[in-house]
Every structure is written in C-alpha cells, then in structure tokens.
Amino acid sequence: MRLKNTADNFSASFHITPPYQMMVIHSSKLIYPRELYQRGIQRKRVELIAKDFNEYSRDLVLANAEDVKANYYFSILSPDSKGQVLKLAEIFNAQDISFKQILQDGKEGDKARVVIITHKINKAQLENVSAELKKVSEFDLLNTFKVLGE
C-alpha cells in the first residue's frame, strides 16, 4: 500500500509487503512454484489411473469387406416400357443380389423411377452392380444408400 504526498496531505511514503508465506509459495526460486506443483500432481494422478488402461491391449482385427453385409436402396431412372424391370433383375441376379422390395414410382418424360431395396449384400456386390448399371445406357443410377435399422 502506498500513500501519496499531496499539498493537502503531506505524509511519508511507505510500502506494506504481503506476508512472507505468500512470497514463499509464489517464489520461482523454490523447487516448484505453486501452479507447476499442482499441475504435476494432476499429471501424476492421470498417469496412475491411465497405467491400468494402458496395460490392457489386444490386436485389432478388422472384419473382411465380404463379411460386412447390409440392405441397400437403389434409385434408378429406367425407360418406361415392357421388359425393363426384367433387365434390372438380370443385372442384379448376375451379382447374386435379390430384391427385398421393388417399386416403380412416377414418370419423368419417357422414363420411370424404379426404387429397389435389396436383401443383405456386401460392399463388393454393391460396387459391381453399381458399375454394371452405369455401363448400361438405358438406366441412370440416381442414388444408392445403405439402409440402416434392419
């Protein structure tokens, strides 16, 4: 605390220092200043807790892509004429994919939208049938989604 010397109030300046203990706790010349000491304690606690978790480990084995199967949703624009659903069935059958549901919905000009939900297939079958559908000029593959929750 400092007092000012003014013309109205003339007094001697003096300085009150905080208690010695506070200076020692905050001193950087000690082994650890207080903040670093507390952080060190917290780090040691975390290391003790984490030690048990770090000792447990096992080899991570990923599933083969052929073993992971799911139902898929296909939205396809197809010519609105006889035999087009048969052609789609042949393309899917060549990849050993069966239909769970099939629906012809709406009409856009001379094309109809066909929605197919498959039984469970793997990623390789999905990629193969998608490639085959893109090769056939009659069909436009609009969307493919994985069906969740079944």
DSSP file (Angstrom, degrees, kcal/mol; ACC not computed):
  #  RESIDUE AA STRUCTURE BP1 BP2  ACC     N-H-->O    O-->H-N    N-H-->O    O-->H-N    TCO  KAPPA ALPHA  PHI   PSI    X-CA   Y-CA   Z-CA
    1    1 A M              0   0    0      0, 0.0    15,-0.4     0, 0.0     2,-0.4   0.000 360.0 360.0 360.0 132.6    0.0    0.0    0.0
    2    2 A R        -     0   0    0     13,-0.1     2,-0.4    11,-0.1    13,-0.1  -0.945 360.0-150.4-120.3 140.4    1.4    3.4   -0.9
    3    3 A L        -     0   0    0     -2,-0.4     2,-0.3    11,-0.4    11,-0.1  -0.884  20.4-130.7-104.8 140.5    0.3    6.8    0.3
    4    4 A K        -     0   0    0     -2,-0.4     2,-0.7     9,-0.1     7,-0.1  -0.650  10.0-129.2 -92.2 147.1    0.7    9.8   -2.0
    5    5 A N        +     0   0    0     -2,-0.3     2,-0.3     5,-0.1     5,-0.2  -0.854  38.9 167.4 -91.5 117.2    2.3   13.0   -1.0
    6    6 A T        -     0   0    0      3,-2.2     5,-0.0    -2,-0.7     0, 0.0  -0.807  49.5-108.3-123.7 168.7    0.0   15.9   -1.9
    7    7 A A  S    S+     0   0    0     -2,-0.3     3,-0.2     1,-0.2    -1,-0.1   0.854 120.0  44.8 -65.1 -34.3   -0.1   19.5   -0.9
    8    8 A D  S    S+     0   0    0      1,-0.3     2,-0.6    -3,-0.0    -1,-0.2   0.886 123.8  31.6 -75.5 -39.7   -3.1   19.0    1.3
    9    9 A N  S    S-     0   0    0      2,-0.1    -3,-2.2    -5,-0.0     2,-0.6  -0.889  70.5-173.9-128.1 101.2   -1.9   15.9    2.9
   10   10 A F        +     0   0    0     -2,-0.6     2,-0.3    -3,-0.2    -5,-0.1  -0.842  22.9 144.4 -97.6 119.8    1.9   15.5    3.4
   11   11 A S        -     0   0    0     -2,-0.6     2,-0.2    -7,-0.1    -2,-0.1  -0.963  50.9 -92.3-146.6 164.9    2.9   12.2    4.8
   12   12 A A        -     0   0    0     -2,-0.3     2,-0.3     1,-0.1    -9,-0.1  -0.512  41.0-117.4 -78.0 145.8    5.8    9.8    4.3
   13   13 A S        +     0   0    0     -2,-0.2     2,-0.3   -11,-0.1   -11,-0.1  -0.631  39.5 170.2 -81.2 138.7    5.6    7.1    1.7
   14   14 A F        -     0   0    0     -2,-0.3     2,-0.4   -13,-0.1   -11,-0.4  -0.984  24.3-139.5-146.4 160.0    5.7    3.5    3.0
   15   15 A H        -     0   0    0     -2,-0.3     2,-0.6   -13,-0.1   -13,-0.1  -0.976   6.9-152.6-125.1 127.2    5.1    0.1    1.5
   16   16 A I        -     0   0    0     -2,-0.4    -2,-0.0   -15,-0.4   -14,-0.0  -0.883  18.1-151.2 -99.7 120.9    3.3   -2.8    3.2
   17   17 A T        -     0   0    0     -2,-0.6     3,-0.1     1,-0.1    -2,-0.0  -0.602  19.6-107.5 -90.3 151.6    4.5   -6.1    2.0
   18   18 A P        -     0   0    0      0, 0.0    -1,-0.1     0, 0.0     5,-0.1  -0.228  56.8 -69.1 -67.7 167.2    2.4   -9.2    2.0
   19   19 A P    >>  -     0   0    0      0, 0.0     4,-1.3     0, 0.0     3,-0.6  -0.195  43.7-117.3 -58.6 151.9    3.1  -11.9    4.5
   20   20 A Y  H 3> S+     0   0    0      1,-0.2     4,-2.0     2,-0.2     5,-0.2   0.851 110.9  62.3 -59.6 -37.5    6.3  -13.9    4.0
   21   21 A Q  H 3> S+     0   0    0      1,-0.2     4,-2.4     2,-0.2    -1,-0.2   0.884 100.7  52.3 -60.2 -38.8    4.5  -17.1    3.5
   22   22 A M  H <> S+     0   0    0     -3,-0.6     4,-1.9     1,-0.2    -1,-0.2   0.890 108.6  50.8 -64.9 -37.8    2.7  -15.8    0.3
   23   23 A M  H  < S+     0   0    0     -4,-1.3     4,-0.5     1,-0.2    -1,-0.2   0.888 110.8  49.4 -66.1 -37.2    6.0  -14.8   -1.2
   24   24 A V  H >< S+     0   0    0     -4,-2.0     3,-0.8     2,-0.2    -2,-0.2   0.915 109.4  50.6 -69.6 -42.2    7.5  -18.2   -0.5
   25   25 A I  H 3< S+     0   0    0     -4,-2.4     9,-1.1     1,-0.2    -1,-0.2   0.894 117.9  39.7 -62.0 -39.0    4.6  -20.0   -2.1
   26   26 A H  T 3< S+     0   0    0     -4,-1.9    -1,-0.2    -5,-0.2    -2,-0.2   0.425  88.5 122.6 -90.7   1.2    4.8  -17.9   -5.2
   27   27 A S    X   -     0   0    0     -3,-0.8     3,-0.6    -4,-0.5     7,-0.1  -0.408  51.9-155.4 -69.9 136.2    8.5  -17.8   -5.3
   28   28 A S  T 3  S+     0   0    0      1,-0.2    -1,-0.2    -2,-0.1    -4,-0.1   0.528  89.7  69.8 -84.8  -6.1   10.1  -19.1   -8.5
   29   29 A K  T 3  S+     0   0    0      3,-0.1    -1,-0.2    -5,-0.1    -2,-0.1   0.563  82.3  88.7 -88.5  -8.8   13.3  -19.9   -6.6
   30   30 A L  S <  S-     0   0    0     -3,-0.6    -5,-0.0    -6,-0.2    -6,-0.0  -0.222 100.5 -94.2 -76.1 176.9   11.7  -22.8   -4.7
   31   31 A I  S    S+     0   0    0      1,-0.3    -1,-0.1    -2,-0.0    -3,-0.0   0.946 109.3   6.5 -58.5 -50.7   11.6  -26.3   -6.1
   32   32 A Y  S    S-     0   0    0     -5,-0.0    -1,-0.3    -7,-0.0    -5,-0.1  -0.994  73.4-131.0-134.0 126.5    8.2  -25.8   -7.7
   33   33 A P     >  -     0   0    0      0, 0.0     4,-2.3     0, 0.0     3,-0.2  -0.440  42.3-102.6 -63.0 156.7    6.1  -22.7   -7.9
   34   34 A R  H  > S+     0   0    0     -9,-1.1     4,-2.4     1,-0.2     5,-0.2   0.863 118.1  50.1 -55.3 -45.7    2.6  -23.4   -6.7
   35   35 A E  H  > S+     0   0    0      1,-0.2     4,-2.2     2,-0.2    -1,-0.2   0.915 113.2  45.4 -64.5 -43.2    0.9  -23.6  -10.2
   36   36 A L  H  > S+     0   0    0     -3,-0.2     4,-2.4     2,-0.2    -1,-0.2   0.885 111.2  54.0 -67.2 -37.6    3.5  -26.0  -11.6
   37   37 A Y  H  X S+     0   0    0     -4,-2.3     4,-2.0     1,-0.2    -2,-0.2   0.925 109.9  47.0 -60.8 -45.1    3.4  -28.2   -8.4
   38   38 A Q  H  X S+     0   0    0     -4,-2.4     4,-2.1     1,-0.2    -2,-0.2   0.900 111.8  50.1 -66.0 -40.3   -0.4  -28.5   -8.7
   39   39 A R  H  X S+     0   0    0     -4,-2.2     4,-2.4     1,-0.2    -1,-0.2   0.891 109.2  52.9 -63.9 -38.0   -0.2  -29.4  -12.4
   40   40 A G  H  X S+     0   0    0     -4,-2.4     4,-2.1     2,-0.2    -2,-0.2   0.889 108.0  50.2 -63.8 -40.1    2.5  -32.0  -11.6
   41   41 A I  H  X S+     0   0    0     -4,-2.0     4,-2.1     2,-0.2    -1,-0.2   0.927 111.2  48.7 -63.0 -45.4    0.2  -33.6   -9.0
   42   42 A Q  H  X S+     0   0    0     -4,-2.1     4,-2.3     1,-0.2    -2,-0.2   0.909 110.2  51.5 -62.4 -42.1   -2.7  -33.8  -11.5
   43   43 A R  H  X S+     0   0    0     -4,-2.4     4,-2.4     1,-0.2    -1,-0.2   0.895 109.2  50.5 -62.0 -40.7   -0.4  -35.3  -14.2
   44   44 A K  H  X S+     0   0    0     -4,-2.1     4,-2.2     2,-0.2    -1,-0.2   0.886 108.9  51.6 -65.9 -38.4    0.8  -38.0  -11.7
   45   45 A R  H  X S+     0   0    0     -4,-2.1     4,-2.3     2,-0.2    -2,-0.2   0.933 111.1  47.5 -62.0 -45.3   -2.8  -38.8  -10.8
   46   46 A V  H  X S+     0   0    0     -4,-2.3     4,-3.0     1,-0.2     5,-0.2   0.902 110.7  51.9 -63.2 -41.0   -3.7  -39.2  -14.5
   47   47 A E  H  X S+     0   0    0     -4,-2.4     4,-1.5     1,-0.2    -1,-0.2   0.895 110.0  49.2 -63.4 -39.3   -0.6  -41.4  -15.1
   48   48 A L  H  X S+     0   0    0     -4,-2.2     4,-0.7     2,-0.2    -2,-0.2   0.913 115.2  43.2 -65.8 -42.3   -1.6  -43.7  -12.2
   49   49 A I  H >X S+     0   0    0     -4,-2.3     4,-0.8     1,-0.2     3,-0.6   0.922 115.5  48.4 -68.5 -43.8   -5.2  -44.0  -13.5
   50   50 A A  H 3X S+     0   0    0     -4,-3.0     4,-2.7     1,-0.2     5,-0.2   0.732  94.7  76.2 -70.6 -22.2   -4.1  -44.5  -17.1
   51   51 A K  H 3X S+     0   0    0     -4,-1.5     4,-1.4     1,-0.2    -1,-0.2   0.912  94.8  48.7 -57.0 -44.2   -1.5  -47.1  -16.2
   52   52 A D  H <X S+     0   0    0     -4,-0.7     4,-0.6    -3,-0.6    -1,-0.2   0.883 113.8  46.5 -64.0 -37.7   -4.2  -49.8  -15.7
   53   53 A F  H >< S+     0   0    0     -4,-0.8     3,-0.6     1,-0.2    -1,-0.2   0.864 109.6  53.4 -72.9 -35.1   -5.8  -49.0  -19.0
   54   54 A N  H 3< S+     0   0    0     -4,-2.7    -1,-0.2     1,-0.2    -2,-0.2   0.764 100.8  60.6 -72.4 -24.4   -2.5  -48.9  -20.9
   55   55 A E  H 3< S+     0   0    0     -4,-1.4     2,-0.6    -5,-0.2    -1,-0.2   0.766  92.3  77.0 -74.4 -23.6   -1.5  -52.3  -19.7
   56   56 A Y    <<  +     0   0    0     -4,-0.6     2,-0.3    -3,-0.6    -1,-0.0  -0.767  62.1 141.8 -89.4 123.3   -4.6  -53.9  -21.3
   57   57 A S        -     0   0    0     -2,-0.6     2,-0.3     2,-0.0    -3,-0.0  -0.989  23.3-176.0-153.7 157.8   -4.3  -54.3  -25.1
   58   58 A R        -     0   0    0     -2,-0.3     2,-0.2     0, 0.0    -2,-0.0  -0.975  40.1 -87.8-149.4 159.3   -5.2  -56.7  -27.8
   59   59 A D        -     0   0    0     -2,-0.3     2,-0.6     1,-0.1    -2,-0.0  -0.495  41.9-126.6 -70.0 135.2   -4.6  -57.0  -31.5
   60   60 A L        -     0   0    0     -2,-0.2     2,-0.6     2,-0.0    -1,-0.1  -0.744  24.0-165.3 -86.6 121.5   -7.3  -55.2  -33.5
   61   61 A V        -     0   0    0     -2,-0.6     2,-0.3     0, 0.0    -2,-0.0  -0.937   7.1-150.9-111.6 118.5   -8.8  -57.5  -36.1
   62   62 A L        -     0   0    0     -2,-0.6     2,-0.1     1,-0.1     3,-0.1  -0.607  21.9-110.6 -86.4 147.4  -10.8  -55.8  -38.8
   63   63 A A        -     0   0    0     -2,-0.3     2,-0.1     1,-0.1    -1,-0.1  -0.440  34.9-105.7 -72.8 148.6  -13.7  -57.6  -40.5
   64   64 A N    >>  -     0   0    0      1,-0.1     3,-1.1    -2,-0.1     4,-0.9  -0.483  24.2-122.9 -70.6 146.1  -13.4  -58.6  -44.1
   65   65 A A  T 34 S+     0   0    0      1,-0.3    58,-0.8     2,-0.2     3,-0.4   0.816 112.6  57.7 -60.9 -30.0  -15.3  -56.5  -46.5
   66   66 A E  T 34 S+     0   0    0      1,-0.2    -1,-0.3    56,-0.1    59,-0.0   0.751 103.0  54.2 -71.5 -23.2  -17.1  -59.6  -47.8
   67   67 A D  T <4 S+     0   0    0     -3,-1.1     2,-0.7    55,-0.0    -1,-0.2   0.696  89.9  82.9 -85.1 -19.6  -18.4  -60.4  -44.2
   68   68 A V     <  +     0   0    0     -4,-0.9    55,-0.5    -3,-0.4     2,-0.3  -0.770  63.1 174.4 -90.3 115.5  -20.0  -57.0  -43.7
   69   69 A K  E     +A  122   0A   0     -2,-0.7     2,-0.3    53,-0.2    53,-0.2  -0.906   8.7 161.8-125.9 150.1  -23.4  -57.0  -45.2
   70   70 A A  E     -A  121   0A   0     51,-2.2    51,-2.7    -2,-0.3     2,-0.2  -0.975  41.0 -96.7-155.4 163.2  -26.4  -54.6  -45.3
   71   71 A N  E     -B  147   0B   0     76,-0.5    76,-2.9    -2,-0.3     2,-0.3  -0.620  41.7-154.5 -81.1 147.5  -29.5  -53.8  -47.2
   72   72 A Y  E     -B  146   0B   0     47,-0.4    46,-2.6    -2,-0.2     2,-0.5  -0.940  10.4-141.0-128.8 151.2  -29.2  -51.1  -49.9
   73   73 A Y  E     -BC 145 117B   0     72,-3.2    72,-2.2    -2,-0.3     2,-0.4  -0.926  18.3-169.7-108.8 128.1  -31.6  -48.7  -51.5
   74   74 A F  E     -BC 144 116B   0     42,-3.1    42,-2.6    -2,-0.5     2,-0.5  -0.972   8.9-164.9-119.8 134.5  -31.2  -48.0  -55.3
   75   75 A S  E     +BC 143 115B   0     68,-2.4    67,-2.8    -2,-0.4    68,-1.3  -0.983  20.7 175.6-117.5 119.6  -33.0  -45.3  -57.2
   76   76 A I  E     -BC 141 114B   0     38,-2.8    38,-3.5    -2,-0.5     2,-0.6  -0.972  30.1-139.0-131.5 135.1  -32.8  -45.8  -60.9
   77   77 A L  E     +BC 140 113B   0     63,-2.9    63,-2.3    -2,-0.4    36,-0.2  -0.851  34.3 177.4 -90.2 125.9  -34.3  -44.0  -63.9
   78   78 A S  E     - C   0 112B   0     34,-3.1    34,-3.5    -2,-0.6    61,-0.1  -0.930  37.5 -93.4-128.9 148.7  -35.5  -46.6  -66.4
   79   79 A P  E     - C   0 111B   0      0, 0.0     2,-1.8     0, 0.0    32,-0.3  -0.377  39.8-121.7 -58.9 139.9  -37.2  -46.4  -69.8
   80   80 A D  S    S+     0   0    0     30,-2.7     2,-0.3     4,-0.1    31,-0.1  -0.555  74.1 102.7 -87.7  76.2  -41.0  -46.8  -69.2
   81   81 A S  S >  S-     0   0    0     -2,-1.8     3,-1.2    31,-0.1    31,-0.0  -0.937  78.4 -70.6-148.4 169.4  -41.5  -49.8  -71.4
   82   82 A K  T 3  S+     0   0    0     -2,-0.3    -2,-0.0     1,-0.2     0, 0.0  -0.301 110.3  22.0 -64.2 144.5  -42.0  -53.6  -71.2
   83   83 A G  T 3> S+     0   0    0      1,-0.0     4,-1.9     3,-0.0    -1,-0.2   0.351  84.1 111.7  88.0  -6.3  -39.1  -55.7  -70.0
   84   84 A Q  H <> S+     0   0    0     -3,-1.2     4,-2.2     2,-0.2     5,-0.1   0.889  78.5  49.8 -71.4 -37.9  -37.1  -53.0  -68.2
   85   85 A V  H  > S+     0   0    0      1,-0.2     4,-2.5     2,-0.2    -1,-0.2   0.868 109.1  54.5 -66.0 -34.8  -37.7  -54.5  -64.8
   86   86 A L  H  > S+     0   0    0      2,-0.2     4,-2.2     1,-0.2    -2,-0.2   0.911 107.0  49.9 -63.0 -42.6  -36.6  -57.9  -66.2
   87   87 A K  H  X S+     0   0    0     -4,-1.9     4,-2.1     2,-0.2    -2,-0.2   0.908 111.3  49.1 -62.4 -41.7  -33.3  -56.3  -67.4
   88   88 A L  H  X S+     0   0    0     -4,-2.2     4,-2.4     1,-0.2     5,-0.2   0.917 109.9  51.7 -62.0 -42.9  -32.7  -54.8  -64.0
   89   89 A A  H  X S+     0   0    0     -4,-2.5     4,-2.7     1,-0.2    -2,-0.2   0.883 108.7  51.1 -62.4 -38.1  -33.4  -58.2  -62.4
   90   90 A E  H  X S+     0   0    0     -4,-2.2     4,-2.0     2,-0.2    -1,-0.2   0.903 109.6  49.8 -65.8 -41.0  -30.9  -59.8  -64.7
   91   91 A I  H  X S+     0   0    0     -4,-2.1     4,-0.6     2,-0.2    -2,-0.2   0.930 116.0  42.0 -63.1 -45.2  -28.2  -57.3  -63.8
   92   92 A F  H ><>S+     0   0    0     -4,-2.4     5,-2.0     1,-0.2     3,-0.9   0.891 112.4  54.4 -69.2 -39.2  -28.8  -57.7  -60.1
   93   93 A N  H ><5S+     0   0    0     -4,-2.7     3,-1.8     1,-0.2    -1,-0.2   0.847  99.0  62.4 -64.0 -34.3  -29.1  -61.5  -60.4
   94   94 A A  H 3<5S+     0   0    0     -4,-2.0    -1,-0.2     1,-0.3    -2,-0.2   0.781 107.1  45.0 -61.7 -26.1  -25.7  -61.7  -62.2
   95   95 A Q  T <<5S-     0   0    0     -3,-0.9    -1,-0.3    -4,-0.6    -2,-0.2   0.267 120.9-110.7 -98.4   9.3  -24.2  -60.3  -58.9
   96   96 A D  T < 5S+     0   0    0     -3,-1.8     2,-0.5     1,-0.2    -3,-0.2   0.907  70.1 145.0  61.2  45.7  -26.2  -62.7  -56.8
   97   97 A I      < -     0   0    0     -5,-2.0     2,-0.3    -8,-0.2    -1,-0.2  -0.954  32.3-160.2-116.3 130.2  -28.4  -59.9  -55.4
   98   98 A S        -     0   0    0     -2,-0.5    21,-2.2    22,-0.1     2,-0.3  -0.794  19.9-114.0-109.4 155.5  -32.1  -60.4  -54.6
   99   99 A F  E     -D  118   0B   0     -2,-0.3    19,-0.3    19,-0.2     3,-0.1  -0.667  22.2-177.8 -87.4 135.8  -34.8  -57.8  -54.2
  100  100 A K  E    S-     0   0B   0     17,-3.3     2,-0.3     1,-0.4    18,-0.2   0.800  80.7  -0.8 -91.6 -42.9  -36.5  -57.2  -50.9
  101  101 A Q  E     -D  117   0B   0     16,-2.2    16,-2.7     2,-0.0    -1,-0.4  -0.993  62.8-172.5-144.2 147.4  -38.8  -54.6  -52.4
  102  102 A I  E     +D  116   0B   0     -2,-0.3     2,-0.4    14,-0.2    14,-0.2  -0.996   8.3 175.9-141.1 139.3  -39.2  -53.0  -55.8
  103  103 A L  E     -D  115   0B   0     12,-2.5    12,-3.5    -2,-0.4     2,-0.7  -0.992  24.0-147.3-146.5 131.7  -41.4  -50.1  -56.7
  104  104 A Q  E     -D  114   0B   0     -2,-0.4     2,-0.5    10,-0.2    10,-0.2  -0.909  30.2-176.7 -98.5 120.3  -41.9  -48.1  -59.9
  105  105 A D  E     -D  113   0B   0      8,-3.7     8,-1.1    -2,-0.7    -2,-0.0  -0.967  37.0 -28.0-127.7 124.9  -42.7  -44.6  -58.8
  106  106 A G  E     -     0   0B   0     -2,-0.5     7,-0.9     6,-0.2     2,-0.4   0.203  61.4-108.1  67.1 172.9  -43.6  -41.6  -61.0
  107  107 A K  E     -D  112   0B   0      5,-0.2     2,-0.6    -3,-0.1     5,-0.3  -0.987  18.0-168.2-145.5 131.3  -42.7  -40.8  -64.6
  108  108 A E  E >   -D  111   0B   0      3,-3.6     3,-1.8    -2,-0.4     2,-0.4  -0.881  68.3 -58.5-120.8  96.5  -40.4  -38.2  -66.0
  109  109 A G  T 3  S-     0   0    0     -2,-0.6     0, 0.0     1,-0.3     0, 0.0  -0.551 120.7 -16.6  68.7-122.8  -40.9  -37.9  -69.7
  110  110 A D  T 3  S+     0   0    0     -2,-0.4   -30,-2.7    -3,-0.1     2,-0.4   0.282 126.0  83.4 -97.4  10.8  -40.4  -41.4  -71.2
  111  111 A K  E <   -CD  79 108B   0     -3,-1.8    -3,-3.6   -32,-0.3     2,-0.3  -0.888  61.3-154.5-116.8 146.6  -38.5  -42.6  -68.1
  112  112 A A  E     -CD  78 107B   0    -34,-3.5   -34,-3.1    -2,-0.4     2,-0.5  -0.884  21.3-119.5-116.0 148.8  -39.9  -44.1  -64.9
  113  113 A R  E     -CD  77 105B   0     -8,-1.1    -8,-3.7    -7,-0.9     2,-0.5  -0.781  27.2-165.0 -90.2 125.0  -38.2  -44.0  -61.5
  114  114 A V  E     -CD  76 104B   0    -38,-3.5   -38,-2.8    -2,-0.5     2,-0.5  -0.949   1.6-161.1-112.8 126.9  -37.6  -47.5  -60.1
  115  115 A V  E     -CD  75 103B   0    -12,-3.5   -12,-2.5    -2,-0.5     2,-0.4  -0.927  10.0-174.7-109.7 128.5  -36.8  -47.9  -56.4
  116  116 A I  E     -CD  74 102B   0    -42,-2.6   -42,-3.1    -2,-0.5     2,-0.5  -0.983  13.2-168.4-125.9 131.2  -35.1  -51.2  -55.3
  117  117 A I  E     -CD  73 101B   0    -16,-2.7   -17,-3.3    -2,-0.4   -16,-2.2  -0.987  22.2-152.0-114.6 125.5  -34.3  -52.3  -51.8
  118  118 A T  E     - D   0  99B   0    -46,-2.6   -19,-0.2    -2,-0.5   -46,-0.1  -0.443  16.3-109.9 -92.9 163.2  -32.1  -55.3  -51.7
  119  119 A H  S    S-     0   0    0    -21,-2.2   -47,-0.4     1,-0.2   -49,-0.2  -0.278  73.0 -50.1 -72.4 178.0  -31.6  -58.1  -49.3
  120  120 A K  S    S+     0   0    0    -49,-0.1     2,-0.3   -51,-0.1   -49,-0.2  -0.294  70.7 168.4 -61.6 128.7  -28.3  -58.0  -47.5
  121  121 A I  E     -A   70   0A   0    -51,-2.7   -51,-2.2    -3,-0.1     2,-0.1  -0.915  28.7-117.7-134.2 161.7  -25.3  -57.7  -49.8
  122  122 A N  E  >  -A   69   0A   0     -2,-0.3     4,-2.0   -53,-0.2   -53,-0.2  -0.440  34.3 -99.1 -96.1 175.3  -21.6  -56.9  -49.2
  123  123 A K  H  > S+     0   0    0    -58,-0.8     4,-2.6   -55,-0.5     5,-0.2   0.856 120.2  55.2 -63.4 -38.0  -19.6  -53.9  -50.5
  124  124 A A  H  > S+     0   0    0      1,-0.2     4,-2.4     2,-0.2    -1,-0.2   0.920 108.7  47.8 -63.3 -43.6  -18.0  -55.8  -53.4
  125  125 A Q  H  > S+     0   0    0      2,-0.2     4,-2.6     1,-0.2     5,-0.3   0.902 111.2  52.4 -62.8 -40.3  -21.5  -56.7  -54.7
  126  126 A L  H  X S+     0   0    0     -4,-2.0     4,-2.1     1,-0.2    -2,-0.2   0.935 111.5  45.1 -60.1 -47.8  -22.6  -53.1  -54.3
  127  127 A E  H  X S+     0   0    0     -4,-2.6     4,-2.2     1,-0.2    -1,-0.2   0.898 113.7  50.1 -65.0 -40.4  -19.7  -51.8  -56.3
  128  128 A N  H  X S+     0   0    0     -4,-2.4     4,-2.2    -5,-0.2    -2,-0.2   0.932 112.6  44.6 -65.5 -46.0  -20.1  -54.4  -59.0
  129  129 A V  H  X S+     0   0    0     -4,-2.6     4,-2.4     2,-0.2    -1,-0.2   0.876 112.6  52.6 -68.7 -35.4  -23.8  -53.8  -59.5
  130  130 A S  H  X S+     0   0    0     -4,-2.1     4,-1.8    -5,-0.3    -1,-0.2   0.916 110.2  48.4 -64.0 -41.8  -23.3  -50.0  -59.5
  131  131 A A  H  X S+     0   0    0     -4,-2.2     4,-1.4     1,-0.2    -2,-0.2   0.904 111.5  50.0 -64.1 -41.0  -20.6  -50.4  -62.2
  132  132 A E  H  X S+     0   0    0     -4,-2.2     4,-1.4     1,-0.2    -2,-0.2   0.903 109.4  50.9 -64.8 -40.8  -22.9  -52.6  -64.3
  133  133 A L  H  < S+     0   0    0     -4,-2.4     6,-0.3     1,-0.2    -1,-0.2   0.860 109.2  51.2 -65.4 -34.4  -25.8  -50.2  -64.0
  134  134 A K  H  < S+     0   0    0     -4,-1.8    -1,-0.2     1,-0.2    -2,-0.2   0.797 106.0  56.1 -72.7 -27.4  -23.6  -47.3  -65.1
  135  135 A K  H  < S+     0   0    0     -4,-1.4     2,-0.5    -5,-0.1    -1,-0.2   0.854  91.4  80.4 -70.2 -35.2  -22.4  -49.3  -68.2
  136  136 A V    ><  -     0   0    0     -4,-1.4     3,-0.8     1,-0.2    -1,-0.0  -0.627  70.0-155.9 -79.4 120.4  -26.0  -49.8  -69.4
  137  137 A S  T 3  S+     0   0    0     -2,-0.5    -1,-0.2     1,-0.2    -4,-0.0   0.730  86.3  65.5 -71.0 -21.5  -27.0  -46.7  -71.3
  138  138 A E  T 3  S+     0   0    0    -60,-0.0     2,-0.4   -59,-0.0    -1,-0.2   0.815  97.3  62.2 -69.5 -29.5  -30.7  -47.3  -70.7
  139  139 A F    <   -     0   0    0     -3,-0.8     2,-0.5    -6,-0.3   -61,-0.2  -0.786  62.6-160.1-106.3 140.8  -30.5  -46.9  -66.9
  140  140 A D  E     -B   77   0B   0    -63,-2.3   -63,-2.9    -2,-0.4     2,-0.8  -0.964  15.3-144.9-115.7 113.7  -29.5  -43.9  -64.9
  141  141 A L  E     +B   76   0B   0     -2,-0.5   -65,-0.2   -65,-0.2     3,-0.1  -0.687  23.6 174.7 -78.8 112.2  -28.4  -44.7  -61.3
  142  142 A L  E     -     0   0B   0    -67,-2.8     2,-0.3    -2,-0.8    -1,-0.2   0.938  57.2  -5.4 -85.0 -52.5  -29.6  -41.7  -59.3
  143  143 A N  E     -B   75   0B   0    -68,-1.3   -68,-2.4     2,-0.0     2,-0.4  -0.984  47.0-166.5-146.1 152.0  -28.8  -42.7  -55.7
  144  144 A T  E     +B   74   0B   0     -2,-0.3     2,-0.3   -70,-0.2   -70,-0.2  -0.971  19.1 173.5-138.8 126.3  -27.6  -45.6  -53.6
  145  145 A F  E     -B   73   0B   0    -72,-2.2   -72,-3.2    -2,-0.4     2,-0.4  -0.965  33.5-118.4-132.7 148.8  -27.9  -45.6  -49.8
  146  146 A K  E     -B   72   0B   0     -2,-0.3     2,-0.6   -74,-0.2   -74,-0.2  -0.720  32.7-129.3 -80.2 133.1  -27.2  -48.1  -47.1
  147  147 A V  E     -B   71   0B   0    -76,-2.9   -76,-0.5    -2,-0.4     3,-0.3  -0.764  27.1-159.4 -87.9 121.3  -30.4  -49.0  -45.3
  148  148 A L        +     0   0    0     -2,-0.6   -78,-0.0     1,-0.2   -76,-0.0  -0.656  60.0  37.9 -99.1 155.3  -30.0  -48.6  -41.5
  149  149 A G              0   0    0     -2,-0.2    -1,-0.2     1,-0.0    -2,-0.0   0.630 360.0 360.0  88.7  15.5  -32.0  -50.2  -38.7
  150  150 A E              0   0    0     -3,-0.3    -2,-0.1   -79,-0.1    -1,-0.0   0.384 360.0 360.0-122.6 360.0  -32.8  -53.6  -40.0
